[in-house]
Amino acid sequence: MNIPADLKYTKDHEWARIEDDTATIGITDFAQGELGDIVFIEMPQVGGQIRQGDSCGSIEAVKAVSDLFTPLSGEVLEVNGELESDPQLINQDAYGRGWIFRIRLSDAGEEDGLLTAKAYQELIG
């Protein structure tokens, strides 16, 4: 199971790569494996404000539909347009080309409430 040490994680299986005041967000390798082949993704709207823990989209897979939650609060700067035509990028490269959206952080202190790679590993067993 791939769990990069430089990322932060949520109990809902999202990850965040935090660089200065920006965070890139996606779902974990574990989550995409549980969902199976992803066929559609609904992403948050660019320019919108989202709050930590809020549902901001959904991921539709062959097996199920799952809500997408944001691990941090902020303004949506960008969504991964490649996912519109190729949502399986999440299955193929969850931590790389399969990123979902980027936000400008509004509360850097929220990062402290996220899980480390070790804590996420313990969560999923």
N, C-alpha and C positions, 0 to 999 in steps of 0.2 A: 504494500500500500504506500503510495507516494504522499508524504505529508511534509512539504518544504518547511524548514525551520525558520525561514525569514518572514513567514506570513503569520497573521493572526486569524483565529477561527471562532465560529459561533457554534452553539449547541444545535442550531438548525442547519449546520453543514455548509455555511458560506465561509469564504475566506476574504481577507483584505490585505493588500500590499500597500503599506503606507509609506509615502515619500513626501517629506515636507508637509504641505497642507492639502495634499491630494491622496485619495485612496482609489485603487483599482480593485474591483469586487467581482467575485465569481462564486461558483459552487465547487465543492471539494471533489476530488477523485472518488472518494467513498460514495458521495451523493450521486454522482453520475452513474456509478456502477450499480447502485441500488435502483435507480430510475430505469436504466436500460437505454435503448436507442431514443435519443431526443429528436422530436420531429418539429417542434415549434417553441419559440420563446417570446413571451411578452415582456418588454423591458420598460423601465421608467422613462418618463418624458424628459428630454433635455431641457434644462432651465428650471425644472421643478425642484421644490424643496422636499426632502424626505427626512424622516426622523428614525433614529435607531430603533430597530425591532419592528418597524412597520412593514407590511406587505407592499411591495413596489412592483410586482409583476408576477408572472407564473411561467413554469416550465412544463411543457407537455411532452410526455414520452409515450412509447408504445404501451407501457405497463400502467402509467398513472399520470395525473396532473398534480403538480406540487407548487405551492406558493413560493415566491422568491422574497426573502426578507433582507432588509439592509442592516448590515452590522454596525453602521455608523451614520450619524446625521450629517446632512450637508446639501449642497446644490448639485444636481446632476449636470456634469460638464459634457459627457460624451457617452454614447452607447456603442457597442460593437456591431456595426452595420453588417459585418461578414456573417453574423449569426442569422440574419433574416433569410439569406439564401442557403446557408449551410449550418443549421443548428447543431449538427453532429460534431462540429469543432469542439464542443464541450466534452463529448465522449472521447475524442481523440487527443485533446491537449487542454485539460481542465485548468491548468495553472498558466498557460501561455496564450495561444491564439483563441482559446475558449473563454477569455475574460468576458464579463457581461456589461459592466458600466463603470464609469469613473465619477467621483464626486470631489468637490472642494469641501473639506471638513469644516464644520461649524463649531465643533466642540472636541478639541484634541484630547481632552481628558477621558472621553469614552473608550479610547483604545485600551485603557487599563482594565476594563471589564471584559475584554475578549480573551479567548483561550490561547495559550502557547501551543506549539506543535506537540509538545509532550503531553499537555493536558488534553488536547484533542485526541491524540492516540489512545489515551486512557479511556476517554469517553466512548470511542467506537470499539474498543477492545482489540 
